[in-house]
Amino acid sequence: MSDTPKDPKIKSHEVSEPLSRAIGDRYLTYALSTIMHRALPDARDGLKPVHRRILYAMSRLRLSSDGKFLKSAKISGDTMGDFHPHGDQAIYDAMARLAQDFAVRYPLVDGQGNFGNIDGDNPAASRYTEARMTVVAEALLRGLDENAVNFQDNYDGRLTEPEVLPAALPNLLANGSSGIAVGMATNIPPHNLDELISACLHLIKAPNARDETLLEHIPGPDFPTGGVIVEPPESIMESYRTGRGAFRLRCRYETEDLGRGQWQIVVTEIPYQVQKSKLIEKIAELIQLKKIPILADVRDESAEDVRIVLEPRSRTVDPDVMMGVLFKNTDLEIRFSLNMNVLIDGRTPKVCSLREVLGAFLAHRRDVLLRRSQFRLEKIDHRLEVLEGFIIAFLNLDRVIDIIRYDDDPKAALMYEDWGREHTRAMDEADYVSPLTGLDRDTAIPQLTDVQAEAILNMRLRSLRRLEEMELLREQAALMEERAGLEDLIEQEDVQWNAIADELKEVRKAFGKNSEGGARRSTFAEGTQIEDVPIEAMIEREPITVVCSKMGWIRAMKGHIDLKQELKFKDGDEGRFVFHAETTDKILLLGTNGRFYTLPAGQLPGGRGMGEPVRLIVDLPQEADIVTLFTHQPDSRILLASSAGDGFILPADEAIAQTRAGKQTLTVKPGVTAKVCKFITGDHVAVVGENRKVLVFSLDELPEMARGKGVRLQRYKDGGMSDATTFTLEMGLSWFDPAGRTRTETDLAEWQGKRASAGRMAPRGFPRDNKFTN
């Protein structure tokens, strides 16, 4: 006993314990309940408790596959009231999924009414729909009334329910499963039942077969919605060996020839668990945002079957290229994860390999076979006992009739009568003497059992005909033969496995590839990883004129217009950049923050209006301004310099940014901005500062870099750099004089020097804005 005084505020029925322990214990209880009774399926029948209870409730309602339908509300209500007290809507949703042929490979519920569709629409209310079991569900329940599995009390102890179903087929892999527990999850794709049974038969013949061998029978999943699996075989093998992995699944499509060079893509099967309506919405959104400029339109022409039409923007587009872009950007290709985390024997969660899952099913089938055989053996023994009593009764029919007519206790008289001695029929009641009269019951030995005597007393008079005796003898002989076979089955393991194999062959005959809906739906193909498709391959090349105003409004006008043509801008705005380009070009924008931004020319706003602010297209900060805007020229080089007079040579390909945020190239400090960005066209560099001093030096003195501050171009005492350019020394340096005429200076010896020197005053006639012509 603890000496700690009890808090008087705590009542007798209350318990005081640390909060951490209380929360830990209760959370552990919740976690175990979630794992074992909600989220993870049983490896033996492949069902979660809610699905198992739904099927058992339907069997109690006698909703056979060839019987009448019953309202779904009645089914979910009985399931909730008797076995699963967790809400009728949750039960109905689970039952509806079992009826959806696009969700489960082999539906367990035959639904009548609206049970949802592949577009993602919800089923109708349970009061409007009806359901019954399918033949597959009946196969899962077969043997339930033959003591094939253990039963447990339901939640309130009024009834009993099966712990697991007998499961004549490997339902776990056939229909798959998914669920999220606490600290673990499961995700198993559906498979083809014919292939699963073939693997089980092989596993019966070779119990030590490897997972690689089983893949000769089960090449991969078989999804209800079909599709094409493009996962490499070695990856599939590793997934099944470890129980974890993923499968790349693509839609099935075909190219329709419309004549005159026109064509369109028609998608006939979409990946598993992809909602068709959301898929089309996503594709339409990408078209609207011009993220897939190669695609012009998408239409849903589906009726009973899936038919999604994809229309290219140009007939010159390669269909495989267009589908490659769609595979990468939409759910026309998905990765279906595999995590075979299941309950072994209904208690232990474990990530299993393919062989372990099939082995758990076969072990369950053997246990079911032995239990059913023992149950049948007991029934046969009971029937043989009754038959033996019937035969004795027929051999002594007159005596039996006398006992029943005249004895006060005919049952006891039948049991203790000596059927071995000859009997003569009493002529009247006075001559009849009961065989029990004067006999000590304690010393008497019964000749018939209680069961036999009761069966004789309950025998119908119509069974007393002579022919019945012969039928009894034939039935006895047949039962004795069956009993001998059952004893051999219970004692010999090889006989058991042969019986299991025969049962599986019967299942394959009923649900295999030759049955309705049994053929494989998902096929296999070799699929390469989709690489980045160049924008030139996605867009039809057309000439455009890029226009950007001083306030940063950008647009693309069709065709190459006259660059001197007067254009319209918003009030208070004016033109700043106007140049020719093509829809396949990349437009580079350099901000004063030293970052390059990339704008695909084919995705620029149209030229009918004023365009859009460039800051809506790229993430150019408000405090940053546009330094320059130009068309990217592959394999070229750029002179990049800051207002502080630092710079370097940048490969133009390094200026391309992959995101809206841009790419930092020129490193600038506070108070310093990017100033110069020009293509290199010569062998020398000319720099002019705000002090009007000009310096010319060899281009070889500048380093080539991808990012950084650069090196000093010109030294200043006050101010910074005004402009810089590159030129060919032999052709001279050009600028505009005050009159607007081009002046070229070829004798530049006075201004030539080493990089980072101060330079000399600009030549006479150099423009006051300190700008070179190029």
Stockholm file with secondary structure:
# STOCKHOLM 1.0

chainA/1-774         MSDTPKDPKIKSHEVSEPLSRAIGDRYLTYALSTIMHRALPDARDGLKPVHRRILYAMSRLRLSSDGKFLKSAKISGDTMGDFHPHGDQAIYDAMARLAQDFAVRYPLVDGQGNFGNIDGDNPAASRYTEARMTVVAEALLRGLDENAVNFQDNYDGRLTEPEVLPAALPNLLANGSSGIAVGMATNIPPHNLDELISACLHLIKAPNARDETLLEHIPGPDFPTGGVIVEPPESIMESYRTGRGAFRLRCRYETEDLGRGQWQIVVTEIPYQVQKSKLIEKIAELIQLKKIPILADVRDESAEDVRIVLEPRSRTVDPDVMMGVLFKNTDLEIRFSLNMNVLIDGRTPKVCSLREVLGAFLAHRRDVLLRRSQFRLEKIDHRLEVLEGFIIAFLNLDRVIDIIRYDDDPKAALMYEDWGREHTRAMDEADYVSPLTGLDRDTAIPQLTDVQAEAILNMRLRSLRRLEEMELLREQAALMEERAGLEDLIEQEDVQWNAIADELKEVRKAFGKNSEGGARRSTFAEGTQIEDVPIEAMIEREPITVVCSKMGWIRAMKGHIDLKQELKFKDGDEGRFVFHAETTDKILLLGTNGRFYTLPAGQLPGGRGMGEPVRLIVDLPQEADIVTLFTHQPDSRILLASSAGDGFILPADEAIAQTRAGKQTLTVKPGVTAKVCKFITGDHVAVVGENRKVLVFSLDELPEMARGKGVRLQRYKDGGMSDATTFTLEMGLSWFDPAGRTRTETDLAEWQGKRASAGRMAPRGFPRDNKFTN
#=GR chainA/1-774 SS CCCSCCCTTSCTTCCCCCHHHHHHHHHHHHHHHHIIIIISCBTTTCCCHHHHHHHHHHHHTTCCTTSCCEEHHHHHHHHHHHTCCSCHHHHHHHHHHHHCTTTCSSCSEEEESCCCCTTCCCCCCTTTCEEEECHHHHHHHTTGGGTCSCEEECTTSSSEEESSCCCSSCHHHHHCEEEECSSCEEEECCCCHHHHHHHHHHHHHCTTCCHHHHTTTCCSCCCTTCCEECCCHHHHHHHHHHSEEEEEEECEEEEEEEETTEEEEEEEECCTTCCHHHHHHHHHHHHHTTSSTTEEEEEECCSSSCCEEEEESCTTSCHHHHHHHHHHHSTTEEEEEEECEEEETTTEEEECCHHHHHHHHHHHHHHHHHHHHHHHHHHHHHHHHHHHHHHHHHHTHHHHHHHHHHCSSHHHHHHHCCTTSCCCCCSSTTTCCCTTTTCCTTTCCCSSCHHHHHHHHTCCGGGGSHHHHHHHHHHHHHHHHHHHHHHHHHHCHHHHHHHHHHHHHHHHHHHSTTSTTCSCCCEECCCCCCCCCCHHHHSCCCEEEEEEETTCEEEEEESCCCTTSCCCCCTTCCEEEEEEEETTCEEEEEETTSEEEEEEGGGSCBSSSCCEEGGGTSCCCTTCCEEEEEECCTTCEEEEEETTSEEEEEEGGGGCCSSTTCEECBCCCTTCCEEEEEECCSSEEEEEETTCEEEEEEGGGSCBCSSBCCEECSCCSSSCEEEEEEECGGGCEEEECTTSCEEEECCCTTTBCCTTSCCEECCTTCCTTCCCCC
#=GC SS_cons         CCCSCCCTTSCTTCCCCCHHHHHHHHHHHHHHHHIIIIISCBTTTCCCHHHHHHHHHHHHTTCCTTSCCEEHHHHHHHHHHHTCCSCHHHHHHHHHHHHCTTTCSSCSEEEESCCCCTTCCCCCCTTTCEEEECHHHHHHHTTGGGTCSCEEECTTSSSEEESSCCCSSCHHHHHCEEEECSSCEEEECCCCHHHHHHHHHHHHHCTTCCHHHHTTTCCSCCCTTCCEECCCHHHHHHHHHHSEEEEEEECEEEEEEEETTEEEEEEEECCTTCCHHHHHHHHHHHHHTTSSTTEEEEEECCSSSCCEEEEESCTTSCHHHHHHHHHHHSTTEEEEEEECEEEETTTEEEECCHHHHHHHHHHHHHHHHHHHHHHHHHHHHHHHHHHHHHHHHHHTHHHHHHHHHHCSSHHHHHHHCCTTSCCCCCSSTTTCCCTTTTCCTTTCCCSSCHHHHHHHHTCCGGGGSHHHHHHHHHHHHHHHHHHHHHHHHHHCHHHHHHHHHHHHHHHHHHHSTTSTTCSCCCEECCCCCCCCCCHHHHSCCCEEEEEEETTCEEEEEESCCCTTSCCCCCTTCCEEEEEEEETTCEEEEEETTSEEEEEEGGGSCBSSSCCEEGGGTSCCCTTCCEEEEEECCTTCEEEEEETTSEEEEEEGGGGCCSSTTCEECBCCCTTCCEEEEEECCSSEEEEEETTCEEEEEEGGGSCBCSSBCCEECSCCSSSCEEEEEEECGGGCEEEECTTSCEEEECCCTTTBCCTTSCCEECCTTCCTTCCCCC
//
